[in-house]
Amino acid sequence: MSVKEMIKKEIDKLPENLLPEVFDFIQFLENKRERSMIAKTSQVLSITSFKKIWDNEEDAIYDSL
């Protein structure tokens, strides 16, 4: 049995009044994953822009720190 199936079984056991809490938690997890993906994508996209600032002779002394 997959984890997904086990979760579904457990949800089926819950009383109706707890289901909104489960739904809120699922949304929280989805939002957390989305924020993480956005942050990682932003970092990757900004590398080329910041490379011009980071890689220069004037500031080369800081590379050894």
C-alpha positions in Angstrom: 0.0 0.0 0.0 1.4 3.4 -1.0 1.7 6.3 1.5 -1.0 8.1 -0.4 -3.4 5.3 0.1 -2.5 5.1 3.8 -3.2 8.8 4.2 -6.5 8.5 2.4 -7.5 5.7 4.8 -6.6 7.8 7.8 -8.5 10.8 6.5 -11.6 8.5 6.0 -11.4 7.7 9.7 -11.4 11.3 10.8 -14.6 13.0 12.0 -15.9 15.7 9.6 -15.1 18.6 11.9 -11.3 17.8 11.7 -11.2 17.8 7.9 -10.9 21.5 7.5 -7.7 21.3 9.7 -6.3 18.6 7.5 -7.1 20.7 4.4 -5.4 23.7 5.9 -2.3 21.6 6.6 -2.2 20.3 3.1 -2.4 23.9 1.7 0.3 24.9 4.1 2.6 22.2 2.7 1.8 23.2 -0.9 2.5 26.8 -0.2 5.8 26.0 1.6 6.9 23.9 -1.4 5.9 26.6 -3.8 7.8 29.3 -1.9 10.9 27.1 -1.8 10.7 26.5 -5.6 10.3 30.3 -6.2 13.3 31.1 -4.0 15.5 28.5 -5.8 14.4 29.7 -9.2 15.0 33.3 -8.3 18.5 32.4 -7.1 19.3 30.6 -10.3 17.9 33.4 -12.5 19.9 36.1 -10.6 23.3 34.3 -10.9 24.1 35.8 -14.3 23.0 39.3 -13.2 25.1 39.2 -10.0 28.1 37.6 -11.7 28.9 40.9 -13.3 29.0 42.5 -9.9 30.8 39.6 -8.1 33.5 38.9 -10.6 35.6 42.0 -11.1 39.2 42.8 -10.5 38.5 45.6 -8.1 36.9 43.3 -5.6 39.1 40.2 -6.2 40.7 40.7 -2.8 37.4 39.6 -1.2 37.4 36.3 -3.0 40.0 34.9 -0.6 37.9 35.7 2.5 
